[in-house]
Amino acid sequence: MTTEKSTVAIALQSALNPARFQLGIAADKTEGLAHTSVNAAITMVDQAEQLVLEQYNTEVDDFNDLCDELEKTQESLSTTEKELAALRSNLDDLELEAKKVTAEAEREKAQAKLTQASVKDKLTELKRLQDMQPEQMKNRIAAQRKKNDEKQKLLEEQRTKIRDLKNQLVDAETKKSVMVQTNTQLTQELNEARSRLIHKDGDVIQKTFTGNDGVLKCYIHVFEYGLSFRPECGSIKIINDLDWHLEVKSNHGLNISVSVTDWLQPFYPPCDYLADRWPTDIHDALHELIINRIEITHPHLIERMEWAKETYLEDAELNPKHLDVLNNAGFQSLYSVLHIPPHRLLAIIKDKASDSSKGFGEASVKQIYSKLDKLVAQWQRQHDCWSDLNRQPKAA
């Protein structure tokens, strides 16, 4: 049972360690009364774990003692039953032999009366029958029956004791069930406390994002309540019906709230100081976090994004010159164009396809976005997931 106790201890510790870890983080990030409360919660978790382990070990030891006693009783019962069966077999043999002897005596007596055999033969037969000592045989049978009755009484006593042991085992199982229920309730209370802490202080992604200058450190925080965002650029549509929001905090004391576009891209408010040092890998991390959360509440946006990634710009019937400029700048799919704002698209084209982009300006960009938006609207009308206007994102 040592291995089982150790396994239960490890399982309980593994179940409570995440709570300890989160409470430890909360303790490091809080002060005053909140800090004291979190430390008290940590102490309560440790005490609850110790009490559960001690009670469980006691119940396991009691259960093992009961099992050992039950096993010994069952072995004794089996031995007694075997002895009783042997005695019954011997008794049956003796009774059969007595019946045979009695029948033989009666037959001999009848034969003597009928045949009037010689007296010598009758005396000889009588002597033979007397030598079998039928009275002593009856006494032996009576003694054997008495012994069997005593064994039967002992057997009934052992069965009664077994029933008592089974009742004790049921009581032990009931106590164990109560302890498990108590542990479950404590775990639920800890989870509720953690949820309240996350709602208030947010949950941080366990990764540090380093800026281009090697000094800036950024951290992604998730808060379980929504915020409303309204960008200055009217062409950027923001989802404002989320019940959560993201925030990037830095070691430079500058923090920004990150909104989500209708193409599931993170959108940042302008901050030139951070823009020059912004980590190269944080955008993909934010996008992945957005996708994981959006696919539960806004699956239609996920479906539209996947479709746009698989649809080439050639299907939009763009101006051939515009299409060549986009392809030369590395834009191939609808998604590659639509997930960035128009001014950003123009800047990328001027940077990557400067030779072929002569005459390509804001008017060309507006024309491209107009045709792509029409193609997207056509796709949305053809799919059931977009038939309900209430499911479409609230755009700022």
C-alpha positions as a LaTeX table, in Angstrom:
\begin{tabular}{lrrr}
\hline
Residue & $x$ (\AA) & $y$ (\AA) & $z$ (\AA) \\
\hline
Met1 & 0.00 & 0.00 & 0.00 \\
Thr2 & 3.03 & 2.31 & 0.23 \\
Thr3 & 3.08 & 2.73 & $-3.52$ \\
Glu4 & $-0.65$ & 3.55 & $-3.57$ \\
Lys5 & $-0.27$ & 6.17 & $-0.82$ \\
Ser6 & 2.67 & 7.71 & $-2.68$ \\
Thr7 & 0.70 & 7.72 & $-5.91$ \\
Val8 & $-2.25$ & 9.44 & $-4.22$ \\
Ala9 & 0.09 & 11.98 & $-2.64$ \\
Ile10 & 1.68 & 12.72 & $-6.02$ \\
Ala11 & $-1.72$ & 12.98 & $-7.71$ \\
Leu12 & $-3.01$ & 15.35 & $-5.02$ \\
Gln13 & 0.16 & 17.42 & $-5.16$ \\
Ser14 & $-0.05$ & 17.59 & $-8.97$ \\
Ala15 & $-3.68$ & 18.71 & $-8.73$ \\
Leu16 & $-2.86$ & 21.48 & $-6.22$ \\
Asn17 & 0.49 & 22.64 & $-7.67$ \\
Pro18 & $-1.13$ & 24.76 & $-10.45$ \\
Ala19 & $-3.21$ & 26.49 & $-7.77$ \\
Arg20 & $-0.09$ & 27.03 & $-5.63$ \\
Phe21 & 1.77 & 28.38 & $-8.64$ \\
Gln22 & $-0.97$ & 30.79 & $-9.59$ \\
Leu23 & $-1.38$ & 31.87 & $-5.96$ \\
Gly24 & 2.38 & 32.37 & $-5.76$ \\
Ile25 & 2.24 & 34.62 & $-8.82$ \\
Ala26 & $-0.68$ & 36.47 & $-7.27$ \\
Ala27 & 1.27 & 36.88 & $-4.01$ \\
Asp28 & 4.23 & 38.36 & $-5.89$ \\
Lys29 & 1.98 & 40.81 & $-7.72$ \\
Thr30 & $-0.18$ & 41.96 & $-4.80$ \\
Glu31 & 0.39 & 43.99 & $-1.67$ \\
Gly32 & $-1.36$ & 44.77 & 1.54 \\
Leu33 & $-4.59$ & 42.96 & 2.36 \\
Ala34 & $-4.69$ & 41.17 & $-1.02$ \\
His35 & $-1.15$ & 39.89 & $-0.47$ \\
Thr36 & $-2.08$ & 38.64 & 3.02 \\
Ser37 & $-5.23$ & 36.95 & 1.67 \\
Val38 & $-3.30$ & 35.18 & $-1.07$ \\
Asn39 & $-0.68$ & 33.94 & 1.43 \\
Ala40 & $-3.51$ & 32.72 & 3.67 \\
Ala41 & $-4.99$ & 30.87 & 0.69 \\
Ile42 & $-1.59$ & 29.23 & 0.04 \\
Thr43 & $-1.42$ & 28.12 & 3.70 \\
Met44 & $-4.98$ & 26.76 & 3.51 \\
Val45 & $-4.07$ & 24.76 & 0.40 \\
Asp46 & $-1.03$ & 23.24 & 2.17 \\
Gln47 & $-3.08$ & 22.43 & 5.28 \\
Ala48 & $-5.90$ & 20.94 & 3.21 \\
Glu49 & $-3.42$ & 18.77 & 1.33 \\
Gln50 & $-1.83$ & 17.53 & 4.58 \\
Leu51 & $-5.22$ & 16.80 & 6.18 \\
Val52 & $-6.45$ & 14.92 & 3.10 \\
Leu53 & $-3.25$ & 12.82 & 2.94 \\
Glu54 & $-3.31$ & 12.02 & 6.68 \\
Gln55 & $-6.99$ & 11.08 & 6.63 \\
Tyr56 & $-6.57$ & 9.07 & 3.44 \\
Asn57 & $-3.57$ & 7.15 & 4.88 \\
Thr58 & $-5.56$ & 6.37 & 8.04 \\
Glu59 & $-8.51$ & 5.11 & 6.01 \\
Val60 & $-6.21$ & 3.01 & 3.81 \\
Asp61 & $-4.53$ & 1.41 & 6.86 \\
Asp62 & $-7.93$ & 0.62 & 8.43 \\
Phe63 & $-9.13$ & $-0.78$ & 5.11 \\
Asn64 & $-6.04$ & $-3.00$ & 4.81 \\
Asp65 & $-6.52$ & $-4.33$ & 8.37 \\
Leu66 & $-10.13$ & $-5.18$ & 7.58 \\
Cys67 & $-9.10$ & $-6.90$ & 4.34 \\
Asp68 & $-6.44$ & $-8.97$ & 6.17 \\
Glu69 & $-8.95$ & $-10.02$ & 8.85 \\
Leu70 & $-11.53$ & $-10.87$ & 6.17 \\
Glu71 & $-8.99$ & $-12.98$ & 4.30 \\
Lys72 & $-8.07$ & $-14.94$ & 7.45 \\
Thr73 & $-11.75$ & $-15.49$ & 8.27 \\
Gln74 & $-12.48$ & $-16.70$ & 4.73 \\
Glu75 & $-9.54$ & $-19.13$ & 4.90 \\
Ser76 & $-10.79$ & $-20.48$ & 8.25 \\
Leu77 & $-14.31$ & $-20.77$ & 6.83 \\
Ser78 & $-13.05$ & $-22.67$ & 3.79 \\
Thr79 & $-11.11$ & $-25.11$ & 6.00 \\
Thr80 & $-14.14$ & $-25.64$ & 8.24 \\
Glu81 & $-16.41$ & $-26.25$ & 5.25 \\
Lys82 & $-13.98$ & $-28.85$ & 3.89 \\
Glu83 & $-13.83$ & $-30.62$ & 7.26 \\
Leu84 & $-17.63$ & $-30.51$ & 7.49 \\
Ala85 & $-17.96$ & $-32.02$ & 4.01 \\
Ala86 & $-15.55$ & $-34.83$ & 4.96 \\
Leu87 & $-17.45$ & $-35.52$ & 8.17 \\
Arg88 & $-20.73$ & $-35.58$ & 6.30 \\
Ser89 & $-19.26$ & $-38.04$ & 3.82 \\
Asn90 & $-18.06$ & $-40.29$ & 6.66 \\
Leu91 & $-21.45$ & $-40.01$ & 8.33 \\
Asp92 & $-23.21$ & $-41.04$ & 5.14 \\
Asp93 & $-20.90$ & $-44.03$ & 4.78 \\
Leu94 & $-21.53$ & $-45.09$ & 8.38 \\
Glu95 & $-25.29$ & $-44.70$ & 7.99 \\
Leu96 & $-25.22$ & $-46.70$ & 4.77 \\
Glu97 & $-23.16$ & $-49.40$ & 6.44 \\
Ala98 & $-25.56$ & $-49.47$ & 9.41 \\
Lys99 & $-28.51$ & $-49.80$ & 7.06 \\
Lys100 & $-26.80$ & $-52.64$ & 5.25 \\
Val101 & $-26.04$ & $-54.38$ & 8.54 \\
Thr102 & $-29.58$ & $-53.95$ & 9.76 \\
Ala103 & $-31.00$ & $-55.19$ & 6.46 \\
Glu104 & $-28.70$ & $-58.17$ & 6.51 \\
Ala105 & $-29.75$ & $-59.01$ & 10.07 \\
Glu106 & $-33.40$ & $-58.80$ & 9.16 \\
Arg107 & $-32.83$ & $-60.95$ & 6.10 \\
Glu108 & $-30.97$ & $-63.52$ & 8.16 \\
Lys109 & $-33.72$ & $-63.60$ & 10.76 \\
Ala110 & $-36.39$ & $-64.07$ & 8.10 \\
Gln111 & $-34.34$ & $-66.76$ & 6.45 \\
Ala112 & $-33.95$ & $-68.52$ & 9.81 \\
Lys113 & $-37.70$ & $-68.55$ & 10.36 \\
Leu114 & $-38.47$ & $-69.74$ & 6.86 \\
Thr115 & $-35.79$ & $-72.37$ & 6.38 \\
Gln116 & $-35.46$ & $-73.56$ & 9.98 \\
Ala117 & $-31.71$ & $-73.88$ & 9.45 \\
Ser118 & $-29.54$ & $-75.55$ & 11.96 \\
Val119 & $-29.16$ & $-73.91$ & 15.35 \\
Lys120 & $-25.39$ & $-73.92$ & 14.92 \\
Asp121 & $-25.57$ & $-71.87$ & 11.80 \\
Lys122 & $-27.98$ & $-69.46$ & 13.48 \\
Leu123 & $-25.70$ & $-69.09$ & 16.49 \\
Thr124 & $-22.72$ & $-68.54$ & 14.24 \\
Glu125 & $-24.57$ & $-65.90$ & 12.24 \\
Leu126 & $-25.81$ & $-64.30$ & 15.46 \\
Lys127 & $-22.30$ & $-64.16$ & 16.81 \\
Arg128 & $-21.13$ & $-62.58$ & 13.57 \\
Leu129 & $-23.78$ & $-59.92$ & 13.79 \\
Gln130 & $-23.02$ & $-59.24$ & 17.43 \\
Asp131 & $-19.34$ & $-58.83$ & 16.63 \\
Met132 & $-20.24$ & $-55.83$ & 14.47 \\
Gln133 & $-21.29$ & $-53.97$ & 17.66 \\
Pro134 & $-24.28$ & $-52.01$ & 16.27 \\
Glu135 & $-24.86$ & $-50.22$ & 19.59 \\
Gln136 & $-21.35$ & $-48.82$ & 19.61 \\
Met137 & $-21.82$ & $-47.80$ & 15.99 \\
Lys138 & $-24.95$ & $-45.87$ & 16.95 \\
Asn139 & $-23.01$ & $-44.17$ & 19.73 \\
Arg140 & $-20.27$ & $-43.20$ & 17.29 \\
Ile141 & $-22.85$ & $-41.80$ & 14.88 \\
Ala142 & $-24.47$ & $-39.79$ & 17.67 \\
Ala143 & $-21.09$ & $-38.42$ & 18.74 \\
Gln144 & $-20.26$ & $-37.51$ & 15.16 \\
Arg145 & $-23.57$ & $-35.72$ & 14.75 \\
Lys146 & $-22.92$ & $-33.73$ & 17.91 \\
Lys147 & $-19.50$ & $-32.74$ & 16.60 \\
Asn148 & $-21.04$ & $-31.68$ & 13.30 \\
Asp149 & $-23.61$ & $-29.55$ & 15.11 \\
Glu150 & $-20.82$ & $-27.77$ & 16.98 \\
Lys151 & $-18.97$ & $-27.10$ & 13.73 \\
Gln152 & $-22.18$ & $-25.80$ & 12.15 \\
Lys153 & $-22.65$ & $-23.40$ & 15.07 \\
Leu154 & $-19.05$ & $-22.18$ & 14.66 \\
Leu155 & $-19.67$ & $-21.69$ & 10.95 \\
Glu156 & $-22.73$ & $-19.53$ & 11.64 \\
Glu157 & $-20.73$ & $-17.41$ & 14.09 \\
Gln158 & $-18.02$ & $-16.87$ & 11.48 \\
Arg159 & $-20.61$ & $-15.86$ & 8.88 \\
Thr160 & $-22.04$ & $-13.32$ & 11.32 \\
Lys161 & $-18.56$ & $-11.89$ & 11.87 \\
Ile162 & $-18.03$ & $-11.65$ & 8.11 \\
Arg163 & $-21.26$ & $-9.67$ & 7.77 \\
Asp164 & $-20.05$ & $-7.28$ & 10.48 \\
Leu165 & $-16.74$ & $-6.83$ & 8.66 \\
Lys166 & $-18.56$ & $-6.07$ & 5.41 \\
Asn167 & $-20.65$ & $-3.41$ & 7.18 \\
Gln168 & $-17.46$ & $-1.85$ & 8.55 \\
Leu169 & $-16.02$ & $-1.87$ & 5.03 \\
Val170 & $-19.10$ & $-0.02$ & 3.72 \\
Asp171 & $-18.68$ & 2.60 & 6.48 \\
Ala172 & $-15.04$ & 3.07 & 5.48 \\
Glu173 & $-16.01$ & 3.56 & 1.84 \\
Thr174 & $-18.63$ & 6.13 & 2.89 \\
Lys175 & $-16.04$ & 8.09 & 4.88 \\
Lys176 & $-13.68$ & 7.97 & 1.90 \\
Ser177 & $-16.43$ & 9.33 & $-0.38$ \\
Val178 & $-17.04$ & 12.22 & 2.03 \\
Met179 & $-13.32$ & 13.08 & 2.03 \\
Val180 & $-13.19$ & 13.03 & $-1.78$ \\
Gln181 & $-16.25$ & 15.29 & $-1.93$ \\
Thr182 & $-14.63$ & 17.69 & 0.53 \\
Asn183 & $-11.45$ & 17.77 & $-1.54$ \\
Thr184 & $-13.48$ & 18.47 & $-4.69$ \\
Gln185 & $-15.26$ & 21.35 & $-2.96$ \\
Leu186 & $-11.93$ & 22.84 & $-1.83$ \\
Thr187 & $-10.56$ & 22.56 & $-5.37$ \\
Gln188 & $-13.66$ & 24.30 & $-6.73$ \\
Glu189 & $-13.29$ & 27.12 & $-4.22$ \\
Leu190 & $-9.63$ & 27.54 & $-5.19$ \\
Asn191 & $-10.58$ & 27.69 & $-8.87$ \\
Glu192 & $-13.21$ & 30.33 & $-8.12$ \\
Ala193 & $-10.64$ & 32.37 & $-6.20$ \\
Arg194 & $-8.23$ & 32.07 & $-9.12$ \\
Ser195 & $-10.95$ & 33.19 & $-11.56$ \\
Arg196 & $-11.61$ & 36.29 & $-9.46$ \\
Leu197 & $-7.88$ & 37.08 & $-9.36$ \\
Ile198 & $-7.58$ & 36.64 & $-13.14$ \\
His199 & $-10.60$ & 38.90 & $-13.71$ \\
Lys200 & $-9.03$ & 41.58 & $-11.54$ \\
Asp201 & $-5.30$ & 41.29 & $-12.30$ \\
Gly202 & $-5.34$ & 39.39 & $-15.62$ \\
Asp203 & $-3.49$ & 36.26 & $-16.68$ \\
Val204 & 0.00 & 36.64 & $-18.13$ \\
Ile205 & 1.36 & 34.52 & $-20.98$ \\
Gln206 & 4.46 & 32.75 & $-19.67$ \\
Lys207 & 6.85 & 34.11 & $-22.28$ \\
Thr208 & 9.03 & 37.22 & $-22.49$ \\
Phe209 & 9.24 & 39.01 & $-25.84$ \\
Thr210 & 12.49 & 40.93 & $-26.37$ \\
Gly211 & 12.55 & 44.10 & $-28.47$ \\
Asn212 & 14.84 & 44.87 & $-31.39$ \\
Asp213 & 17.13 & 46.89 & $-29.13$ \\
Gly214 & 17.65 & 43.91 & $-26.81$ \\
Val215 & 16.53 & 46.01 & $-23.83$ \\
Leu216 & 12.75 & 46.25 & $-24.25$ \\
Lys217 & 10.87 & 43.37 & $-22.60$ \\
Cys218 & 7.19 & 42.86 & $-23.37$ \\
Tyr219 & 4.59 & 40.64 & $-21.69$ \\
Ile220 & 1.12 & 39.66 & $-22.94$ \\
His221 & $-1.73$ & 39.91 & $-20.41$ \\
Val222 & $-5.29$ & 38.60 & $-20.92$ \\
Phe223 & $-8.15$ & 40.27 & $-19.03$ \\
Glu224 & $-11.53$ & 38.52 & $-18.81$ \\
Tyr225 & $-13.66$ & 41.58 & $-19.56$ \\
Gly226 & $-14.19$ & 43.40 & $-22.81$ \\
Leu227 & $-13.23$ & 46.93 & $-23.89$ \\
Ser228 & $-14.53$ & 49.07 & $-26.74$ \\
Phe229 & $-11.96$ & 50.31 & $-29.28$ \\
Arg230 & $-12.43$ & 52.96 & $-31.98$ \\
Pro231 & $-9.45$ & 53.51 & $-34.32$ \\
Glu232 & $-9.01$ & 56.83 & $-36.12$ \\
Cys233 & $-8.80$ & 55.10 & $-39.51$ \\
Gly234 & $-12.33$ & 54.37 & $-40.74$ \\
Ser235 & $-11.17$ & 51.49 & $-42.97$ \\
Ile236 & $-10.07$ & 49.43 & $-39.96$ \\
Lys237 & $-12.93$ & 47.41 & $-38.46$ \\
Ile238 & $-12.57$ & 46.34 & $-34.84$ \\
Ile239 & $-14.49$ & 43.52 & $-33.08$ \\
Asn240 & $-16.13$ & 45.12 & $-30.05$ \\
Asp241 & $-18.35$ & 42.30 & $-28.77$ \\
Leu242 & $-15.59$ & 40.28 & $-27.09$ \\
Asp243 & $-15.79$ & 39.55 & $-23.36$ \\
Trp244 & $-12.00$ & 39.75 & $-23.01$ \\
His245 & $-9.17$ & 42.01 & $-24.16$ \\
Leu246 & $-5.39$ & 41.87 & $-24.51$ \\
Glu247 & $-2.76$ & 44.19 & $-23.11$ \\
Val248 & 0.98 & 44.31 & $-23.79$ \\
Lys249 & 3.01 & 45.56 & $-20.83$ \\
Ser250 & 6.67 & 46.56 & $-21.09$ \\
Asn251 & 9.58 & 47.08 & $-18.76$ \\
His252 & 9.81 & 50.69 & $-20.01$ \\
Gly253 & 6.58 & 51.61 & $-18.23$ \\
Leu254 & 4.58 & 51.89 & $-21.46$ \\
Asn255 & 1.58 & 49.57 & $-21.80$ \\
Ile256 & $-0.81$ & 49.34 & $-24.75$ \\
Ser257 & $-4.25$ & 47.78 & $-25.11$ \\
Val258 & $-4.48$ & 45.54 & $-28.18$ \\
Ser259 & $-7.74$ & 45.39 & $-30.14$ \\
Val260 & $-8.77$ & 42.74 & $-32.71$ \\
Thr261 & $-9.68$ & 43.49 & $-36.33$ \\
Asp262 & $-12.43$ & 41.65 & $-38.19$ \\
Trp263 & $-9.64$ & 39.75 & $-40.00$ \\
Leu264 & $-8.40$ & 38.53 & $-36.59$ \\
Gln265 & $-5.23$ & 40.62 & $-36.55$ \\
Pro266 & $-3.95$ & 42.48 & $-33.47$ \\
Phe267 & $-4.27$ & 46.25 & $-33.84$ \\
Tyr268 & $-2.07$ & 48.59 & $-31.79$ \\
Pro269 & $-2.61$ & 52.25 & $-30.92$ \\
Pro270 & 0.18 & 54.50 & $-32.25$ \\
Cys271 & 3.30 & 54.64 & $-30.07$ \\
Asp272 & 6.48 & 55.65 & $-31.89$ \\
Tyr273 & 8.71 & 54.86 & $-28.93$ \\
Leu274 & 7.61 & 51.21 & $-28.81$ \\
Ala275 & 7.25 & 50.88 & $-32.58$ \\
Asp276 & 11.00 & 51.37 & $-33.09$ \\
Arg277 & 11.78 & 48.64 & $-30.56$ \\
Trp278 & 8.77 & 46.33 & $-31.03$ \\
Pro279 & 9.61 & 42.57 & $-30.69$ \\
Thr280 & 9.43 & 40.76 & $-34.03$ \\
Asp281 & 7.75 & 37.64 & $-32.62$ \\
Ile282 & 5.05 & 39.20 & $-30.45$ \\
His283 & 2.65 & 39.85 & $-33.36$ \\
Asp284 & 2.43 & 36.15 & $-34.27$ \\
Ala285 & 1.97 & 35.24 & $-30.60$ \\
Leu286 & $-0.92$ & 37.70 & $-30.28$ \\
His287 & $-2.47$ & 36.43 & $-33.52$ \\
Glu288 & $-2.29$ & 32.81 & $-32.30$ \\
Leu289 & $-3.87$ & 33.79 & $-28.97$ \\
Ile290 & $-6.66$ & 35.63 & $-30.80$ \\
Ile291 & $-7.36$ & 32.64 & $-33.07$ \\
Asn292 & $-7.57$ & 30.24 & $-30.11$ \\
Arg293 & $-10.16$ & 32.41 & $-28.37$ \\
Ile294 & $-12.11$ & 33.63 & $-31.42$ \\
Glu295 & $-12.74$ & 30.13 & $-32.81$ \\
Ile296 & $-15.09$ & 29.47 & $-29.87$ \\
Thr297 & $-17.19$ & 32.66 & $-30.01$ \\
His298 & $-16.76$ & 33.77 & $-33.66$ \\
Pro299 & $-16.24$ & 30.62 & $-35.76$ \\
His300 & $-17.68$ & 32.37 & $-38.83$ \\
Leu301 & $-14.70$ & 34.76 & $-38.84$ \\
Ile302 & $-12.33$ & 31.79 & $-38.74$ \\
Glu303 & $-14.14$ & 30.23 & $-41.70$ \\
Arg304 & $-13.96$ & 33.48 & $-43.67$ \\
Met305 & $-10.26$ & 33.87 & $-42.89$ \\
Glu306 & $-9.47$ & 30.32 & $-44.07$ \\
Trp307 & $-11.43$ & 30.93 & $-47.27$ \\
Ala308 & $-9.58$ & 34.21 & $-47.92$ \\
Lys309 & $-6.22$ & 32.48 & $-47.41$ \\
Glu310 & $-7.12$ & 29.83 & $-50.00$ \\
Thr311 & $-8.55$ & 32.30 & $-52.57$ \\
Tyr312 & $-6.06$ & 33.90 & $-55.01$ \\
Leu313 & $-6.19$ & 37.51 & $-56.12$ \\
Glu314 & $-6.73$ & 36.33 & $-59.71$ \\
Asp315 & $-10.29$ & 35.32 & $-58.71$ \\
Ala316 & $-11.15$ & 38.94 & $-57.85$ \\
Glu317 & $-10.90$ & 40.17 & $-61.47$ \\
Leu318 & $-8.51$ & 42.96 & $-60.56$ \\
Asn319 & $-6.89$ & 45.31 & $-63.01$ \\
Pro320 & $-4.00$ & 43.30 & $-64.58$ \\
Lys321 & $-1.54$ & 46.08 & $-63.76$ \\
His322 & $-2.70$ & 46.19 & $-60.17$ \\
Leu323 & $-2.47$ & 42.39 & $-59.95$ \\
Asp324 & 1.14 & 42.45 & $-61.23$ \\
Val325 & 2.09 & 45.10 & $-58.69$ \\
Leu326 & 0.53 & 43.08 & $-55.84$ \\
Asn327 & 2.21 & 39.84 & $-56.95$ \\
Asn328 & 5.61 & 41.54 & $-57.26$ \\
Ala329 & 5.22 & 42.83 & $-53.71$ \\
Gly330 & 4.48 & 39.31 & $-52.43$ \\
Phe331 & 0.67 & 39.49 & $-52.20$ \\
Gln332 & $-1.01$ & 36.37 & $-53.57$ \\
Ser333 & $-4.23$ & 35.69 & $-51.64$ \\
Leu334 & $-7.21$ & 37.80 & $-50.61$ \\
Tyr335 & $-6.22$ & 37.46 & $-46.98$ \\
Ser336 & $-2.70$ & 38.79 & $-47.62$ \\
Val337 & $-4.28$ & 42.10 & $-48.73$ \\
Leu338 & $-7.42$ & 42.34 & $-46.59$ \\
His339 & $-5.83$ & 41.68 & $-43.20$ \\
Ile340 & $-3.74$ & 44.90 & $-43.38$ \\
Pro341 & $-5.06$ & 48.50 & $-43.63$ \\
Pro342 & $-4.89$ & 50.32 & $-47.00$ \\
His343 & $-2.16$ & 52.78 & $-46.00$ \\
Arg344 & 0.02 & 49.89 & $-44.86$ \\
Leu345 & $-0.54$ & 48.06 & $-48.17$ \\
Leu346 & 0.55 & 51.12 & $-50.13$ \\
Ala347 & 3.68 & 51.51 & $-47.99$ \\
Ile348 & 4.66 & 47.84 & $-48.48$ \\
Ile349 & 4.18 & 48.05 & $-52.26$ \\
Lys350 & 6.29 & 51.20 & $-52.49$ \\
Asp351 & 9.00 & 49.45 & $-50.48$ \\
Lys352 & 9.03 & 46.02 & $-52.18$ \\
Ala353 & 7.88 & 46.80 & $-55.73$ \\
Ser354 & 9.04 & 50.36 & $-56.28$ \\
Asp355 & 10.04 & 49.79 & $-59.91$ \\
Ser356 & 6.70 & 48.34 & $-61.03$ \\
Ser357 & 4.52 & 50.55 & $-58.81$ \\
Lys358 & 4.82 & 53.80 & $-60.75$ \\
Gly359 & 1.39 & 55.36 & $-60.98$ \\
Phe360 & 0.13 & 53.11 & $-58.19$ \\
Gly361 & $-1.35$ & 55.32 & $-55.48$ \\
Glu362 & $-4.23$ & 55.73 & $-53.08$ \\
Ala363 & $-6.81$ & 55.58 & $-55.87$ \\
Ser364 & $-5.46$ & 52.21 & $-56.97$ \\
Val365 & $-5.56$ & 50.94 & $-53.40$ \\
Lys366 & $-9.19$ & 52.04 & $-52.98$ \\
Gln367 & $-10.12$ & 50.32 & $-56.24$ \\
Ile368 & $-8.45$ & 47.07 & $-55.11$ \\
Tyr369 & $-10.13$ & 47.07 & $-51.70$ \\
Ser370 & $-13.50$ & 47.87 & $-53.28$ \\
Lys371 & $-13.34$ & 44.81 & $-55.56$ \\
Leu372 & $-12.06$ & 42.54 & $-52.81$ \\
Asp373 & $-14.81$ & 43.70 & $-50.43$ \\
Lys374 & $-17.43$ & 42.90 & $-53.07$ \\
Leu375 & $-16.01$ & 39.39 & $-53.49$ \\
Val376 & $-16.06$ & 38.91 & $-49.71$ \\
Ala377 & $-19.65$ & 40.16 & $-49.48$ \\
Gln378 & $-20.67$ & 37.73 & $-52.23$ \\
Trp379 & $-19.07$ & 34.83 & $-50.34$ \\
Gln380 & $-20.79$ & 35.86 & $-47.12$ \\
Arg381 & $-24.22$ & 35.88 & $-48.77$ \\
Gln382 & $-23.64$ & 32.31 & $-50.01$ \\
His383 & $-22.84$ & 30.88 & $-46.57$ \\
Asp384 & $-25.31$ & 30.15 & $-43.80$ \\
Cys385 & $-22.96$ & 31.19 & $-41.02$ \\
Trp386 & $-23.27$ & 34.81 & $-42.26$ \\
Ser387 & $-27.06$ & 34.80 & $-42.72$ \\
Asp388 & $-27.65$ & 35.97 & $-39.15$ \\
Leu389 & $-26.56$ & 39.61 & $-38.96$ \\
Asn390 & $-26.36$ & 39.39 & $-35.19$ \\
Arg391 & $-23.29$ & 37.18 & $-35.54$ \\
Gln392 & $-21.34$ & 39.74 & $-37.54$ \\
Pro393 & $-18.67$ & 41.69 & $-35.58$ \\
Lys394 & $-19.46$ & 45.12 & $-34.27$ \\
Ala395 & $-17.18$ & 47.43 & $-36.21$ \\
Ala396 & $-15.87$ & 50.69 & $-34.86$ \\
\hline
\end{tabular}
